[in-house]
Amino acid sequence: MRPLHLVEQDQGSITHAEIGAHLLALWGLPHAVTEAVAGHHGRDWLKVPFDAVAATYVANALVEELEAEILPGALPAAELDLDYLEAAGVATRLCGWRQTAIRLCLKQTA
């Protein structure tokens, strides 16, 4: 199994990220929000300094990691770009972010 966004890209079809960003733009949300949604899977969207796109990318990857661990049949998680996180100066925070995601997930399922 492969992550959904990669299957969408391979098929040459519009991705769920592009559809979501387009809808958000139609509804008048700020460019930073629509850009974060559009780029939440794409490493080519990542810029230094760490911004809304990068935060959304990391949050999405952490959720995918948890889903892959606990949900039967879940799609595989995307790999985080550790080189980017290092360049952005936030790599040391990744462990804490993972712990927060786990804590929130456990709280939700309790």
Chimera marker file (.cmm) of the C-alpha trace (Angstrom):
<marker_set name="trace">
<marker id="1" x="0.000" y="0.000" z="0.000" r="1" g="1" b="0" radius="0.5"/>
<marker id="2" x="1.088" y="3.547" z="-0.713" r="1" g="1" b="0" radius="0.5"/>
<marker id="3" x="0.057" y="6.908" z="0.745" r="1" g="1" b="0" radius="0.5"/>
<marker id="4" x="-3.037" y="8.325" z="-0.962" r="1" g="1" b="0" radius="0.5"/>
<marker id="5" x="-1.329" y="11.507" z="-2.186" r="1" g="1" b="0" radius="0.5"/>
<marker id="6" x="1.287" y="9.427" z="-4.045" r="1" g="1" b="0" radius="0.5"/>
<marker id="7" x="-1.395" y="7.345" z="-5.740" r="1" g="1" b="0" radius="0.5"/>
<marker id="8" x="-3.198" y="10.560" z="-6.741" r="1" g="1" b="0" radius="0.5"/>
<marker id="9" x="0.008" y="12.016" z="-8.160" r="1" g="1" b="0" radius="0.5"/>
<marker id="10" x="0.843" y="8.821" z="-10.071" r="1" g="1" b="0" radius="0.5"/>
<marker id="11" x="-2.594" y="8.838" z="-11.669" r="1" g="1" b="0" radius="0.5"/>
<marker id="12" x="-2.003" y="12.400" z="-12.793" r="1" g="1" b="0" radius="0.5"/>
<marker id="13" x="-5.254" y="13.465" z="-11.205" r="1" g="1" b="0" radius="0.5"/>
<marker id="14" x="-5.924" y="16.402" z="-8.986" r="1" g="1" b="0" radius="0.5"/>
<marker id="15" x="-4.986" y="15.615" z="-5.389" r="1" g="1" b="0" radius="0.5"/>
<marker id="16" x="-7.099" y="15.966" z="-2.281" r="1" g="1" b="0" radius="0.5"/>
<marker id="17" x="-4.670" y="18.676" z="-1.129" r="1" g="1" b="0" radius="0.5"/>
<marker id="18" x="-5.272" y="20.705" z="-4.288" r="1" g="1" b="0" radius="0.5"/>
<marker id="19" x="-9.041" y="20.297" z="-4.051" r="1" g="1" b="0" radius="0.5"/>
<marker id="20" x="-9.034" y="21.305" z="-0.398" r="1" g="1" b="0" radius="0.5"/>
<marker id="21" x="-6.861" y="24.355" z="-1.026" r="1" g="1" b="0" radius="0.5"/>
<marker id="22" x="-9.019" y="25.443" z="-3.951" r="1" g="1" b="0" radius="0.5"/>
<marker id="23" x="-12.194" y="25.201" z="-1.884" r="1" g="1" b="0" radius="0.5"/>
<marker id="24" x="-10.631" y="27.131" z="0.989" r="1" g="1" b="0" radius="0.5"/>
<marker id="25" x="-9.573" y="29.869" z="-1.435" r="1" g="1" b="0" radius="0.5"/>
<marker id="26" x="-13.115" y="30.025" z="-2.863" r="1" g="1" b="0" radius="0.5"/>
<marker id="27" x="-14.429" y="30.432" z="0.670" r="1" g="1" b="0" radius="0.5"/>
<marker id="28" x="-12.098" y="33.369" z="1.216" r="1" g="1" b="0" radius="0.5"/>
<marker id="29" x="-9.628" y="31.900" z="3.687" r="1" g="1" b="0" radius="0.5"/>
<marker id="30" x="-6.212" y="33.580" z="3.910" r="1" g="1" b="0" radius="0.5"/>
<marker id="31" x="-3.489" y="32.586" z="1.462" r="1" g="1" b="0" radius="0.5"/>
<marker id="32" x="-1.331" y="31.168" z="4.287" r="1" g="1" b="0" radius="0.5"/>
<marker id="33" x="-4.116" y="28.717" z="5.149" r="1" g="1" b="0" radius="0.5"/>
<marker id="34" x="-4.770" y="27.614" z="1.579" r="1" g="1" b="0" radius="0.5"/>
<marker id="35" x="-1.032" y="27.254" z="0.962" r="1" g="1" b="0" radius="0.5"/>
<marker id="36" x="-0.652" y="25.105" z="4.091" r="1" g="1" b="0" radius="0.5"/>
<marker id="37" x="-3.401" y="22.766" z="2.900" r="1" g="1" b="0" radius="0.5"/>
<marker id="38" x="-2.043" y="22.619" z="-0.648" r="1" g="1" b="0" radius="0.5"/>
<marker id="39" x="1.463" y="21.786" z="0.561" r="1" g="1" b="0" radius="0.5"/>
<marker id="40" x="0.793" y="19.476" z="3.472" r="1" g="1" b="0" radius="0.5"/>
<marker id="41" x="2.304" y="16.492" z="1.605" r="1" g="1" b="0" radius="0.5"/>
<marker id="42" x="4.893" y="18.193" z="-0.568" r="1" g="1" b="0" radius="0.5"/>
<marker id="43" x="8.496" y="18.494" z="0.449" r="1" g="1" b="0" radius="0.5"/>
<marker id="44" x="8.939" y="21.001" z="-2.367" r="1" g="1" b="0" radius="0.5"/>
<marker id="45" x="6.624" y="23.386" z="-0.451" r="1" g="1" b="0" radius="0.5"/>
<marker id="46" x="8.896" y="23.449" z="2.600" r="1" g="1" b="0" radius="0.5"/>
<marker id="47" x="10.823" y="26.665" z="3.217" r="1" g="1" b="0" radius="0.5"/>
<marker id="48" x="13.029" y="28.038" z="5.939" r="1" g="1" b="0" radius="0.5"/>
<marker id="49" x="11.981" y="29.515" z="8.285" r="1" g="1" b="0" radius="0.5"/>
<marker id="50" x="9.450" y="27.031" z="9.616" r="1" g="1" b="0" radius="0.5"/>
<marker id="51" x="6.012" y="28.293" z="8.574" r="1" g="1" b="0" radius="0.5"/>
<marker id="52" x="2.339" y="27.278" z="8.378" r="1" g="1" b="0" radius="0.5"/>
<marker id="53" x="3.005" y="24.928" z="5.445" r="1" g="1" b="0" radius="0.5"/>
<marker id="54" x="5.758" y="23.160" z="7.371" r="1" g="1" b="0" radius="0.5"/>
<marker id="55" x="3.680" y="22.963" z="10.549" r="1" g="1" b="0" radius="0.5"/>
<marker id="56" x="0.781" y="21.413" z="8.640" r="1" g="1" b="0" radius="0.5"/>
<marker id="57" x="3.163" y="19.010" z="6.874" r="1" g="1" b="0" radius="0.5"/>
<marker id="58" x="4.621" y="17.835" z="10.206" r="1" g="1" b="0" radius="0.5"/>
<marker id="59" x="1.232" y="17.569" z="11.918" r="1" g="1" b="0" radius="0.5"/>
<marker id="60" x="-0.130" y="15.515" z="9.032" r="1" g="1" b="0" radius="0.5"/>
<marker id="61" x="2.900" y="13.197" z="9.066" r="1" g="1" b="0" radius="0.5"/>
<marker id="62" x="2.593" y="12.660" z="12.831" r="1" g="1" b="0" radius="0.5"/>
<marker id="63" x="-1.081" y="11.761" z="12.509" r="1" g="1" b="0" radius="0.5"/>
<marker id="64" x="-0.269" y="9.369" z="9.661" r="1" g="1" b="0" radius="0.5"/>
<marker id="65" x="2.400" y="7.719" z="11.849" r="1" g="1" b="0" radius="0.5"/>
<marker id="66" x="-0.141" y="7.146" z="14.619" r="1" g="1" b="0" radius="0.5"/>
<marker id="67" x="-2.786" y="5.853" z="12.216" r="1" g="1" b="0" radius="0.5"/>
<marker id="68" x="-0.306" y="3.421" z="10.667" r="1" g="1" b="0" radius="0.5"/>
<marker id="69" x="0.522" y="2.078" z="14.134" r="1" g="1" b="0" radius="0.5"/>
<marker id="70" x="-2.958" y="1.702" z="15.581" r="1" g="1" b="0" radius="0.5"/>
<marker id="71" x="-5.473" y="1.330" z="12.756" r="1" g="1" b="0" radius="0.5"/>
<marker id="72" x="-5.772" y="-1.951" z="10.894" r="1" g="1" b="0" radius="0.5"/>
<marker id="73" x="-5.459" y="-1.379" z="7.160" r="1" g="1" b="0" radius="0.5"/>
<marker id="74" x="-4.295" y="2.226" z="7.528" r="1" g="1" b="0" radius="0.5"/>
<marker id="75" x="-2.262" y="3.713" z="4.720" r="1" g="1" b="0" radius="0.5"/>
<marker id="76" x="1.493" y="3.916" z="5.367" r="1" g="1" b="0" radius="0.5"/>
<marker id="77" x="2.814" y="7.106" z="6.879" r="1" g="1" b="0" radius="0.5"/>
<marker id="78" x="4.803" y="9.568" z="4.844" r="1" g="1" b="0" radius="0.5"/>
<marker id="79" x="8.426" y="9.930" z="5.895" r="1" g="1" b="0" radius="0.5"/>
<marker id="80" x="9.287" y="13.239" z="7.488" r="1" g="1" b="0" radius="0.5"/>
<marker id="81" x="12.044" y="15.220" z="5.803" r="1" g="1" b="0" radius="0.5"/>
<marker id="82" x="14.538" y="15.256" z="8.661" r="1" g="1" b="0" radius="0.5"/>
<marker id="83" x="17.055" y="17.283" z="6.656" r="1" g="1" b="0" radius="0.5"/>
<marker id="84" x="14.452" y="20.028" z="6.268" r="1" g="1" b="0" radius="0.5"/>
<marker id="85" x="13.577" y="19.950" z="9.984" r="1" g="1" b="0" radius="0.5"/>
<marker id="86" x="17.269" y="20.276" z="10.813" r="1" g="1" b="0" radius="0.5"/>
<marker id="87" x="17.729" y="23.182" z="8.389" r="1" g="1" b="0" radius="0.5"/>
<marker id="88" x="14.648" y="24.887" z="9.842" r="1" g="1" b="0" radius="0.5"/>
<marker id="89" x="16.055" y="24.509" z="13.356" r="1" g="1" b="0" radius="0.5"/>
<marker id="90" x="13.177" y="22.425" z="14.705" r="1" g="1" b="0" radius="0.5"/>
<marker id="91" x="14.501" y="18.855" z="14.524" r="1" g="1" b="0" radius="0.5"/>
<marker id="92" x="15.111" y="18.776" z="18.275" r="1" g="1" b="0" radius="0.5"/>
<marker id="93" x="11.401" y="19.461" z="18.868" r="1" g="1" b="0" radius="0.5"/>
<marker id="94" x="10.180" y="16.457" z="16.859" r="1" g="1" b="0" radius="0.5"/>
<marker id="95" x="10.256" y="14.035" z="19.789" r="1" g="1" b="0" radius="0.5"/>
<marker id="96" x="8.128" y="16.379" z="21.900" r="1" g="1" b="0" radius="0.5"/>
<marker id="97" x="5.671" y="16.886" z="19.042" r="1" g="1" b="0" radius="0.5"/>
<marker id="98" x="5.367" y="13.110" z="18.649" r="1" g="1" b="0" radius="0.5"/>
<marker id="99" x="4.691" y="12.713" z="22.363" r="1" g="1" b="0" radius="0.5"/>
<marker id="100" x="2.024" y="15.420" z="22.221" r="1" g="1" b="0" radius="0.5"/>
<marker id="101" x="0.350" y="13.721" z="19.254" r="1" g="1" b="0" radius="0.5"/>
<marker id="102" x="0.354" y="10.380" z="21.089" r="1" g="1" b="0" radius="0.5"/>
<marker id="103" x="-1.018" y="11.971" z="24.254" r="1" g="1" b="0" radius="0.5"/>
<marker id="104" x="-3.822" y="13.675" z="22.317" r="1" g="1" b="0" radius="0.5"/>
<marker id="105" x="-4.658" y="10.455" z="20.493" r="1" g="1" b="0" radius="0.5"/>
<marker id="106" x="-4.793" y="8.465" z="23.725" r="1" g="1" b="0" radius="0.5"/>
<marker id="107" x="-6.925" y="11.141" z="25.364" r="1" g="1" b="0" radius="0.5"/>
<marker id="108" x="-9.354" y="11.024" z="22.431" r="1" g="1" b="0" radius="0.5"/>
<marker id="109" x="-9.696" y="7.219" z="22.541" r="1" g="1" b="0" radius="0.5"/>
<marker id="110" x="-10.070" y="7.015" z="26.339" r="1" g="1" b="0" radius="0.5"/>
<link id1="1" id2="2" r="1" g="1" b="0" radius="0.2"/>
<link id1="2" id2="3" r="1" g="1" b="0" radius="0.2"/>
<link id1="3" id2="4" r="1" g="1" b="0" radius="0.2"/>
<link id1="4" id2="5" r="1" g="1" b="0" radius="0.2"/>
<link id1="5" id2="6" r="1" g="1" b="0" radius="0.2"/>
<link id1="6" id2="7" r="1" g="1" b="0" radius="0.2"/>
<link id1="7" id2="8" r="1" g="1" b="0" radius="0.2"/>
<link id1="8" id2="9" r="1" g="1" b="0" radius="0.2"/>
<link id1="9" id2="10" r="1" g="1" b="0" radius="0.2"/>
<link id1="10" id2="11" r="1" g="1" b="0" radius="0.2"/>
<link id1="11" id2="12" r="1" g="1" b="0" radius="0.2"/>
<link id1="12" id2="13" r="1" g="1" b="0" radius="0.2"/>
<link id1="13" id2="14" r="1" g="1" b="0" radius="0.2"/>
<link id1="14" id2="15" r="1" g="1" b="0" radius="0.2"/>
<link id1="15" id2="16" r="1" g="1" b="0" radius="0.2"/>
<link id1="16" id2="17" r="1" g="1" b="0" radius="0.2"/>
<link id1="17" id2="18" r="1" g="1" b="0" radius="0.2"/>
<link id1="18" id2="19" r="1" g="1" b="0" radius="0.2"/>
<link id1="19" id2="20" r="1" g="1" b="0" radius="0.2"/>
<link id1="20" id2="21" r="1" g="1" b="0" radius="0.2"/>
<link id1="21" id2="22" r="1" g="1" b="0" radius="0.2"/>
<link id1="22" id2="23" r="1" g="1" b="0" radius="0.2"/>
<link id1="23" id2="24" r="1" g="1" b="0" radius="0.2"/>
<link id1="24" id2="25" r="1" g="1" b="0" radius="0.2"/>
<link id1="25" id2="26" r="1" g="1" b="0" radius="0.2"/>
<link id1="26" id2="27" r="1" g="1" b="0" radius="0.2"/>
<link id1="27" id2="28" r="1" g="1" b="0" radius="0.2"/>
<link id1="28" id2="29" r="1" g="1" b="0" radius="0.2"/>
<link id1="29" id2="30" r="1" g="1" b="0" radius="0.2"/>
<link id1="30" id2="31" r="1" g="1" b="0" radius="0.2"/>
<link id1="31" id2="32" r="1" g="1" b="0" radius="0.2"/>
<link id1="32" id2="33" r="1" g="1" b="0" radius="0.2"/>
<link id1="33" id2="34" r="1" g="1" b="0" radius="0.2"/>
<link id1="34" id2="35" r="1" g="1" b="0" radius="0.2"/>
<link id1="35" id2="36" r="1" g="1" b="0" radius="0.2"/>
<link id1="36" id2="37" r="1" g="1" b="0" radius="0.2"/>
<link id1="37" id2="38" r="1" g="1" b="0" radius="0.2"/>
<link id1="38" id2="39" r="1" g="1" b="0" radius="0.2"/>
<link id1="39" id2="40" r="1" g="1" b="0" radius="0.2"/>
<link id1="40" id2="41" r="1" g="1" b="0" radius="0.2"/>
<link id1="41" id2="42" r="1" g="1" b="0" radius="0.2"/>
<link id1="42" id2="43" r="1" g="1" b="0" radius="0.2"/>
<link id1="43" id2="44" r="1" g="1" b="0" radius="0.2"/>
<link id1="44" id2="45" r="1" g="1" b="0" radius="0.2"/>
<link id1="45" id2="46" r="1" g="1" b="0" radius="0.2"/>
<link id1="46" id2="47" r="1" g="1" b="0" radius="0.2"/>
<link id1="47" id2="48" r="1" g="1" b="0" radius="0.2"/>
<link id1="48" id2="49" r="1" g="1" b="0" radius="0.2"/>
<link id1="49" id2="50" r="1" g="1" b="0" radius="0.2"/>
<link id1="50" id2="51" r="1" g="1" b="0" radius="0.2"/>
<link id1="51" id2="52" r="1" g="1" b="0" radius="0.2"/>
<link id1="52" id2="53" r="1" g="1" b="0" radius="0.2"/>
<link id1="53" id2="54" r="1" g="1" b="0" radius="0.2"/>
<link id1="54" id2="55" r="1" g="1" b="0" radius="0.2"/>
<link id1="55" id2="56" r="1" g="1" b="0" radius="0.2"/>
<link id1="56" id2="57" r="1" g="1" b="0" radius="0.2"/>
<link id1="57" id2="58" r="1" g="1" b="0" radius="0.2"/>
<link id1="58" id2="59" r="1" g="1" b="0" radius="0.2"/>
<link id1="59" id2="60" r="1" g="1" b="0" radius="0.2"/>
<link id1="60" id2="61" r="1" g="1" b="0" radius="0.2"/>
<link id1="61" id2="62" r="1" g="1" b="0" radius="0.2"/>
<link id1="62" id2="63" r="1" g="1" b="0" radius="0.2"/>
<link id1="63" id2="64" r="1" g="1" b="0" radius="0.2"/>
<link id1="64" id2="65" r="1" g="1" b="0" radius="0.2"/>
<link id1="65" id2="66" r="1" g="1" b="0" radius="0.2"/>
<link id1="66" id2="67" r="1" g="1" b="0" radius="0.2"/>
<link id1="67" id2="68" r="1" g="1" b="0" radius="0.2"/>
<link id1="68" id2="69" r="1" g="1" b="0" radius="0.2"/>
<link id1="69" id2="70" r="1" g="1" b="0" radius="0.2"/>
<link id1="70" id2="71" r="1" g="1" b="0" radius="0.2"/>
<link id1="71" id2="72" r="1" g="1" b="0" radius="0.2"/>
<link id1="72" id2="73" r="1" g="1" b="0" radius="0.2"/>
<link id1="73" id2="74" r="1" g="1" b="0" radius="0.2"/>
<link id1="74" id2="75" r="1" g="1" b="0" radius="0.2"/>
<link id1="75" id2="76" r="1" g="1" b="0" radius="0.2"/>
<link id1="76" id2="77" r="1" g="1" b="0" radius="0.2"/>
<link id1="77" id2="78" r="1" g="1" b="0" radius="0.2"/>
<link id1="78" id2="79" r="1" g="1" b="0" radius="0.2"/>
<link id1="79" id2="80" r="1" g="1" b="0" radius="0.2"/>
<link id1="80" id2="81" r="1" g="1" b="0" radius="0.2"/>
<link id1="81" id2="82" r="1" g="1" b="0" radius="0.2"/>
<link id1="82" id2="83" r="1" g="1" b="0" radius="0.2"/>
<link id1="83" id2="84" r="1" g="1" b="0" radius="0.2"/>
<link id1="84" id2="85" r="1" g="1" b="0" radius="0.2"/>
<link id1="85" id2="86" r="1" g="1" b="0" radius="0.2"/>
<link id1="86" id2="87" r="1" g="1" b="0" radius="0.2"/>
<link id1="87" id2="88" r="1" g="1" b="0" radius="0.2"/>
<link id1="88" id2="89" r="1" g="1" b="0" radius="0.2"/>
<link id1="89" id2="90" r="1" g="1" b="0" radius="0.2"/>
<link id1="90" id2="91" r="1" g="1" b="0" radius="0.2"/>
<link id1="91" id2="92" r="1" g="1" b="0" radius="0.2"/>
<link id1="92" id2="93" r="1" g="1" b="0" radius="0.2"/>
<link id1="93" id2="94" r="1" g="1" b="0" radius="0.2"/>
<link id1="94" id2="95" r="1" g="1" b="0" radius="0.2"/>
<link id1="95" id2="96" r="1" g="1" b="0" radius="0.2"/>
<link id1="96" id2="97" r="1" g="1" b="0" radius="0.2"/>
<link id1="97" id2="98" r="1" g="1" b="0" radius="0.2"/>
<link id1="98" id2="99" r="1" g="1" b="0" radius="0.2"/>
<link id1="99" id2="100" r="1" g="1" b="0" radius="0.2"/>
<link id1="100" id2="101" r="1" g="1" b="0" radius="0.2"/>
<link id1="101" id2="102" r="1" g="1" b="0" radius="0.2"/>
<link id1="102" id2="103" r="1" g="1" b="0" radius="0.2"/>
<link id1="103" id2="104" r="1" g="1" b="0" radius="0.2"/>
<link id1="104" id2="105" r="1" g="1" b="0" radius="0.2"/>
<link id1="105" id2="106" r="1" g="1" b="0" radius="0.2"/>
<link id1="106" id2="107" r="1" g="1" b="0" radius="0.2"/>
<link id1="107" id2="108" r="1" g="1" b="0" radius="0.2"/>
<link id1="108" id2="109" r="1" g="1" b="0" radius="0.2"/>
<link id1="109" id2="110" r="1" g="1" b="0" radius="0.2"/>
</marker_set>
